[in-house]
Amino acid sequence: MEIAILILALILIVAIVSFSIRRKRKKEIERLEQKRKELENRPISEQLTRVKDLNMDGQAEELFDRWRAEWDEVVSIHMPAIKTLLYEADEAIDRLRFSKAQEIEKEIEEYIEQCHSDMDNILAELEHLIGSEAQSRVEVEQLKEHYRNARKTLLAHQYSFGPALYELERRLEIFAPSFEQYEELTEEGNYLHASELVKSLVGEAVALEAMIVEIPDILTELQTSIPATISDLRAGHREMEQQGYYLKHLEMISFLDELEAHLHELLQLVQQLELDKVKPSINVLIEELDFCYDQLEKEVISRVYVERNAFNLQDRLLNELLQAKELITEAIFVQQSYRLESEKADKPKRLAKELELLQRRYDVLLEQFTDGHSAFTSLEADLQDITASFEKIAEEQASFAEYLKTLRVEEMDIRVELDELRKELHEVDRKLHKANIPGIPDEMRSRVAEVEEQLFVVEKSLEEVPLNMVQIRTNVKVAKELLEGARTKVIEMVENVILFEHTIRYGNRYRATHPDVQKRFRAAERSFTALRYTKALEEAGVAVSQVDPKALEAIQRLAQDDLYKATKL
């Protein structure tokens, strides 16, 4: 019984699966049948009838015959074949040969896709033929209108086109026979050839129309504007030479001759309608002519500058040379009292030599200006360079003269500063001995002695002949640094002493009740007696801090007034 039930279950499962697959395959057959009907119903025949409205000769007839043959092949061969395959697939499904059915379905799908592709090609070529014919007809009418307008323009404005007129007319003449050729091609049904002809005519028409617009302006530039500019430049060049300008270095006349020869070459290119080569050259010509104007204008501007400033340096150079000689004498005199570095000592002579060289350059410039054989732009550049060099030398000379004057002033300032430093040292020493302390540490005495010794060095250096101000300044700087260091250490020591005394007074309250405080205070007092004030303050501070953590803050407040009075230097 169990085996029978199992067999029945298996049969039922197989039947259900077979039914499901069969149903799926049947749906696929229906889908393919629907695609076949859509393929069959595509309006190829209706579209082919549109071609019959054209002249059925030549190319049109050939295309029509090919399309109709391809469509007949689809209808009479491919469609029946697809039907047959659909029938075979359906029969295979009924026999439960699903693999075979799938293979046939795949073949049908490829068959239908191929037919679709063939039909799409037929429709695309058909639309191209009909569209080309319609578009070409419109374009031809437009071309005829452009052709008539172009002929009218050339006839009415022949002078405006100059040497290019013949070539323009020759190229325009190809349109009339081309129109006739177009009509012949359409009458013969060669619409695609006619369309290609129209495209080439459109390109030619666009190019000719652009030339008809551009050539009058180009010829105006080449025959009128640029020659007029060249003529103006020649006249200006001649007039400026008559006015005393030296212009040979510009070589402008030969350059203008080259430009005129180039103009003739450009006119020949215009005659040949090679405008793409002409237009960039015109721009270059205009830029070169503008450059010529700029060169002449620079000569005029330079002449104004040179005439206004050529003689301005004469008196100043002479005066500066006299000052240079005086400065050499003054430097020799100053060196008797002050030692100068070799570079500074030689500076007046060097500046004097530079002024003499500049004077010679200036004399040559004046001579060139007078004889009129130099370009004003060159004279201006030289004059500006000479002026800049002169200003620099004059500034250096004035600075050196001021330096010599300041040496005596600096010496007096240093002597005054030395007196001030001695007073400050005396005040530091007085504060040191006035302090209520058991004694002065050796280190402090050494610092004060070192400052005294350095001040003595400064004093001795001020007695030397000649004075070495560089060394004196260094000595003064060292003395000031040593004095500042001594002052800082004295103030620090006095502060430590005052804070120690206040710490002892503040901590006396704990001596009887805290033996450790008593012990540390005795050690601190021994350090104090031994002139070790910093260590004494540290030991006393640790002692009171162990009992009262805020003791040091309180001591600082209590000692504030005493610290201010004692350390005020």
Salt bridges, closest charged atoms under 4 A:
GLU28 OE2 - ARG31 NH2 2.60
GLU33 OE2 - ARG36 NH2 2.82
GLU40 OE1 - ARG36 NH1 3.48
ASP65 OD1 - ARG68 NH2 3.42
GLU70 OE2 - ARG66 NH1 3.21
GLU73 OE2 - HIS78 NE2 3.51
ASP90 OD1 - LYS26 NZ 2.44
GLU91 OE2 - ARG95 NH2 3.58
ASP94 OD1 - ARG22 NH2 2.94
ASP94 OD1 - LYS26 NZ 3.07
GLU105 OE1 - ARG25 NH2 2.85
GLU109 OE1 - ARG31 NH2 2.61
GLU109 OE2 - LYS35 NZ 2.76
GLU113 OE2 - LYS35 NZ 3.00
ASP120 OD1 - ARG42 NH2 2.83
GLU125 OE1 - ARG66 NH2 2.71
GLU127 OE2 - ARG50 NH1 2.93
GLU133 OE1 - ARG137 NH2 2.16
GLU145 OE1 - ARG148 NH2 2.76
GLU167 OE2 - ARG170 NH2 2.49
GLU183 OE2 - LYS144 NZ 3.89
GLU204 OE2 - ARG171 NE 2.86
GLU214 OE2 - LYS279 NZ 3.34
GLU241 OE1 - HIS237 ND1 3.87
ASP257 OD1 - ARG234 NH2 2.43
GLU260 OE1 - ARG234 NH2 3.00
GLU265 OE1 - HIS262 ND1 3.31
GLU274 OE1 - LYS277 NZ 3.01
GLU299 OE2 - HIS249 NE2 3.30
GLU307 OE2 - ARG303 NE 2.79
GLU354 OE2 - ARG350 NH1 2.86
ASP371 OD1 - HIS373 ND1 3.72
ASP385 OD2 - ARG361 NH2 2.86
GLU391 OE2 - ARG316 NH2 2.91
GLU396 OE1 - LYS347 NZ 3.77
GLU396 OE1 - ARG350 NH2 3.07
GLU410 OE2 - ARG473 NH1 2.52
GLU411 OE1 - ARG408 NH1 2.64
GLU411 OE2 - ARG415 NH2 2.99
GLU417 OE2 - LYS480 NZ 3.03
ASP419 OD1 - ARG422 NH1 3.40
GLU424 OE1 - ARG487 NH2 2.85
GLU427 OE2 - ARG430 NH2 2.39
ASP429 OD1 - HIS433 ND1 3.40
GLU443 OE2 - ARG447 NE 3.25
GLU459 OE1 - ARG422 NH2 2.61
GLU463 OE1 - LYS460 NZ 3.52
GLU484 OE1 - ARG487 NH1 2.52
GLU492 OE1 - LYS489 NZ 3.83
ASP516 OD2 - ARG520 NE 3.52
GLU525 OE2 - ARG511 NH2 2.44
GLU539 OE2 - LYS535 NZ 3.45
ASP562 OD2 - HIS502 NE2 2.79
